Amino acid sequence: MPDNFSTSELASVLPAGATPALYRFVTTKINQGVPKTQIFSASPTFIQWIQSYGWTTYASGASYFAYKSFTNTGSQNVDLSPFIGGYADVLIVGGGGGGGNHHGGGGGGGGYIFESGILVDTNSVPITVGAGGSSSPYSSAAPGGTGGNSRFMHLLAIGGGGGGSYQCAYGNGTPGGSGGGAAMGNSSGGGDSIGNQRGHGGASQLGQGNFGGHGWHGSSWGGGGGGGAGGVGTSVTGNNGGPGGPGLANSITGTSTHYSGGGGGHGHTASSTGGLGGGGNGASHSPNVTPGNGTDGLGGGGGGSHASPSGSAGRGGSGVVIVRFSFTNPTTF
């Protein structure tokens, strides 16, 4: 039998269900005249070929995976060779919302989508990575900015909602992938049954996140935490700002990482923590604790702030798009 494969031999040589990339690899080696004993003898060869396209590879048990993370904000078309014709796992996280000011709420985490089995049948795939929402500036009446949307093909993750600010829209958080936390309620807004003013947390995008927490202005002052992909933002208790809602863990890169945590709300006498998954910590007035930014690449919401002395609120963290394919290593059969 000759030492080179013919194209007609591929069906008998390759295992059933082998990835398109494996067929391309073997065909390429055949066309280069590489002896078949060498095609399967050097275990790094196929993995190095995959890596030459810019993929990061890892093994988990008997399974092999290749992934790319896209973190640069904005829109672009990407080439996912050599996996064209394959089925991808995709994680899409929108940009986190910015924190609010003046007893402000925390920004909501960016919308979270994880889908498996997405057919990639073109070598020019449109993606967008959402930027983090802007922080509410010092003494501003505006809420935190809404995070930018992230996209992979037809899938759209909505940016996180901005944290509410005391002097704007009754202190309510704004809607988003996860809703922004509310500031303490504006006195011109609707009070509750005992006359205290309560700002309401922002609503979330169905299936992508959770609501922001409520703020409070009465016997206690503070902003609610922004919602996260894994849980709602916490409402104010006492003079403590509400912690941000937790994000969700995902192991698409081979390492468990949390994404889309909500930002912590401002507390009058105690700061609050941002949600696991990149949420920024909330500020406090006394003692003076400055707010934290959401983490870029995780879609975390920014922390809420007071107008003085802690200054502007935290900005939201940018989102991410991660694409992964599984493949068969030729040396494993």
C-alpha positions in Angstrom: 0.0 0.0 0.0 1.4 3.4 -0.9 2.7 5.6 1.9 0.5 8.6 0.9 -3.3 8.8 1.4 -5.5 9.3 -1.7 -8.4 11.6 -1.2 -10.8 8.6 -1.6 -9.1 7.0 1.5 -10.2 9.8 3.9 -13.6 8.2 4.7 -11.9 5.0 6.0 -8.9 6.8 7.6 -10.8 9.5 9.6 -13.3 8.6 12.4 -17.0 9.1 11.9 -18.0 12.7 12.9 -14.5 14.1 12.6 -14.4 17.9 12.6 -14.1 19.8 9.3 -10.7 21.1 10.5 -9.3 17.6 10.7 -10.3 16.8 7.1 -8.7 20.0 6.0 -5.5 19.2 7.9 -5.2 15.7 6.5 -6.0 16.9 2.9 -3.4 19.7 3.2 -0.8 17.2 4.3 -1.7 14.9 1.4 -1.4 17.7 -1.1 2.0 18.5 0.4 3.1 14.9 -0.1 3.6 14.2 3.6 3.7 10.4 4.2 0.7 9.1 6.1 2.9 7.7 8.8 4.1 11.2 9.6 0.6 12.7 9.5 -0.4 10.7 12.6 3.0 10.2 14.3 3.8 13.6 15.7 1.1 14.5 18.2 1.8 18.3 18.3 1.5 18.7 14.5 -2.3 19.0 14.2 -2.6 21.2 17.3 0.1 23.5 16.1 -1.7 23.8 12.8 -4.8 24.9 14.6 -2.8 27.4 16.7 -1.3 28.8 13.5 -4.8 30.3 12.8 -4.7 32.2 16.1 -6.6 29.7 18.2 -5.8 28.9 21.8 -6.2 25.1 22.5 -6.7 23.0 25.5 -7.6 19.4 26.4 -10.2 18.3 28.9 -10.1 14.6 29.5 -10.3 13.0 26.1 -11.8 16.1 24.5 -9.9 18.8 22.6 -11.0 22.4 22.2 -9.9 25.6 20.4 -11.2 29.1 21.3 -10.8 32.7 20.4 -11.7 35.7 22.7 -12.7 39.0 21.1 -12.3 41.9 23.5 -11.7 44.9 21.2 -14.9 47.1 21.3 -16.8 47.8 18.1 -17.9 45.8 15.1 -15.8 43.6 12.8 -16.0 40.6 10.6 -13.8 37.7 11.8 -12.5 34.6 10.0 -13.0 31.4 12.0 -10.9 29.2 9.7 -10.2 26.3 9.7 -13.5 25.4 11.4 -15.8 26.7 8.6 -18.7 24.1 8.4 -18.3 23.3 12.1 -20.6 23.9 15.1 -19.5 26.5 17.7 -20.1 27.1 21.3 -20.4 30.9 21.8 -20.4 33.2 24.9 -21.6 36.7 24.4 -21.6 39.4 27.1 -22.7 43.0 26.7 -20.9 45.9 28.1 -21.7 46.7 31.8 -23.7 49.8 32.8 -22.1 52.8 34.4 -22.7 53.6 38.1 -25.0 56.5 39.2 -24.1 59.5 41.3 -25.4 61.3 44.4 -26.3 58.2 46.5 -26.2 56.4 43.2 -27.1 52.9 42.2 -24.6 50.4 40.7 -24.6 49.7 37.0 -26.1 46.5 35.8 -24.0 43.7 34.3 -24.1 43.2 30.5 -26.5 40.8 29.0 -25.2 37.1 29.1 -25.8 34.6 26.4 -24.2 31.1 26.1 -25.3 28.9 23.1 -24.0 25.6 21.8 -24.2 24.1 18.3 -24.1 27.3 16.2 -23.4 26.4 12.6 -20.6 28.6 11.2 -20.9 28.2 7.4 -19.0 31.3 6.2 -15.5 32.6 6.6 -16.7 36.2 7.4 -18.7 36.2 10.6 -20.0 39.6 12.0 -19.3 40.2 15.7 -19.7 43.3 17.9 -18.2 43.8 21.4 -20.0 46.3 23.5 -18.2 49.1 25.4 -18.8 49.7 29.0 -21.3 52.4 29.9 -20.0 55.8 31.0 -20.0 56.8 34.7 -22.3 59.5 36.0 -20.0 62.6 36.4 -19.5 64.4 39.6 -22.7 66.2 40.8 -24.5 65.1 37.6 -28.2 64.6 37.5 -27.9 62.0 34.8 -27.9 58.2 35.4 -25.0 56.0 34.5 -24.6 55.2 30.8 -26.1 52.0 29.4 -23.5 49.5 28.2 -23.0 48.7 24.5 -24.6 45.6 23.0 -22.5 42.6 21.9 -23.3 40.4 19.0 -22.3 37.1 17.3 -24.2 36.5 14.0 -27.9 36.6 15.0 -27.3 36.6 18.8 -27.5 39.9 20.6 -26.5 40.5 24.2 -28.0 43.7 25.5 -25.7 46.2 27.4 -26.2 46.6 31.2 -28.5 49.4 32.5 -27.0 52.5 34.1 -27.3 53.1 37.9 -29.8 55.7 38.9 -28.8 59.2 40.2 -30.7 61.0 42.9 -31.7 64.0 40.8 -32.9 62.1 37.7 -36.2 60.2 37.0 -36.9 59.7 40.7 -33.6 58.0 41.1 -34.7 54.9 39.1 -32.1 52.6 37.6 -32.3 52.1 33.8 -33.2 48.9 32.0 -30.6 46.7 30.3 -29.2 43.2 30.0 -29.3 43.4 33.8 -31.0 46.5 35.3 -29.1 49.3 37.0 -29.6 49.8 40.7 -31.6 52.7 41.9 -30.4 55.8 43.8 -32.1 57.0 46.9 -35.5 58.2 45.7 -35.9 61.8 44.6 -38.2 63.8 46.8 -40.2 64.8 43.7 -40.9 61.1 43.0 -43.6 58.9 44.4 -43.1 58.0 48.1 -44.1 54.8 49.8 -46.9 54.4 52.3 -44.9 56.1 55.1 -43.6 59.0 53.1 -40.1 57.8 52.4 -38.8 58.1 48.8 -37.6 54.9 47.1 -35.9 54.7 43.7 -36.7 51.5 41.7 -34.1 49.2 40.2 -34.0 48.9 36.4 -35.6 46.0 34.6 -33.6 43.2 32.9 -33.6 41.7 29.4 -35.6 38.5 29.6 -33.2 35.5 29.8 -30.0 37.6 29.9 -29.9 39.1 33.4 -31.7 40.3 36.5 -33.3 43.4 38.0 -31.3 46.1 39.9 -31.9 46.7 43.6 -34.0 49.5 45.1 -32.5 52.7 46.6 -33.9 54.4 49.7 -34.2 57.9 51.1 -35.7 58.3 54.6 -34.5 56.8 57.8 -31.6 55.4 55.7 -29.8 56.6 52.6 -28.2 54.7 49.8 -28.3 53.2 46.3 -29.2 49.7 45.2 -26.8 47.2 43.6 -27.0 46.6 39.8 -28.4 43.3 38.7 -26.0 40.5 37.5 -26.5 37.6 35.2 -26.7 35.2 38.1 -28.9 37.2 40.5 -30.7 40.4 41.3 -29.0 43.5 42.8 -29.5 43.9 46.5 -31.7 46.7 47.8 -30.5 49.2 50.4 -30.4 48.1 54.1 -29.8 50.7 56.7 -27.2 53.1 55.5 -25.4 50.4 53.5 -25.3 50.4 49.8 -26.8 47.3 48.1 -24.2 44.8 46.8 -24.2 44.1 43.1 -25.9 40.9 41.8 -23.5 38.0 41.0 -22.5 37.0 37.5 -22.5 33.5 36.0 -19.5 31.2 35.8 -18.5 29.7 32.4 -15.6 27.4 31.5 -15.6 28.0 27.7 -11.9 28.9 27.9 -11.1 25.8 30.0 -11.0 27.9 33.2 -14.1 28.8 35.2 -14.6 32.5 35.0 -17.6 34.7 36.2 -19.0 37.2 33.8 -21.6 40.0 34.0 -21.6 41.0 37.7 -23.6 44.0 38.9 -21.9 47.1 40.4 -22.4 47.9 44.1 -24.6 50.8 45.2 -23.4 53.8 47.2 -23.8 53.7 50.9 -24.0 56.6 53.3 -21.8 55.1 56.0 -20.6 51.8 54.4 -19.5 50.9 50.9 -20.8 47.8 49.1 -19.2 45.0 47.0 -19.6 44.6 43.3 -21.0 41.3 42.1 -18.7 38.4 41.3 -18.0 38.7 37.6 -16.4 42.1 37.3 -18.8 44.4 39.2 -17.2 47.5 40.7 -17.5 48.2 44.4 -19.9 51.0 45.5 -18.6 54.1 47.2 -19.4 55.4 50.7 -19.7 59.0 52.0 -18.3 58.6 55.5 -15.7 57.1 55.5 -14.8 58.3 52.1 -14.4 55.3 49.8 -14.2 55.8 46.0 -16.3 53.6 43.6 -14.8 50.9 41.4 -15.0 50.5 37.7 -16.5 47.4 36.1 -13.9 45.0 34.7 -13.2 45.1 31.0 -13.8 41.8 29.2 -16.2 40.6 31.8 -19.1 43.1 31.3 -19.3 44.2 35.0 -21.3 47.1 36.1 -19.7 50.2 37.6 -20.0 51.2 41.3 -22.4 53.9 42.5 -21.0 57.1 44.0 -21.9 60.2 46.0 -21.6 63.7 44.6 -18.9 64.5 47.2 -16.3 63.7 48.2 -16.0 60.4 46.2 -16.5 62.1 42.8 -17.7 60.4 39.7 -19.2 57.0 39.7 -17.5 53.9 38.3 -17.7 53.2 34.6 -19.0 49.9 33.2 -16.6 47.1 31.9 -16.5 46.2 28.3 -18.1 43.0 27.1 -16.6 40.0 25.3 -17.4 37.4 22.6 -15.7 34.0 22.9 -16.0 31.3 20.2 -15.0 27.7 20.8 -14.9 24.5 18.7 -14.2 21.0 19.7 -11.9 18.8 17.5 -10.4 15.4 17.3 -6.6 15.0 17.6 -5.4 12.6 14.9 -3.2 10.8 17.3 -6.1 9.7 19.5 -7.5 7.1 17.2 
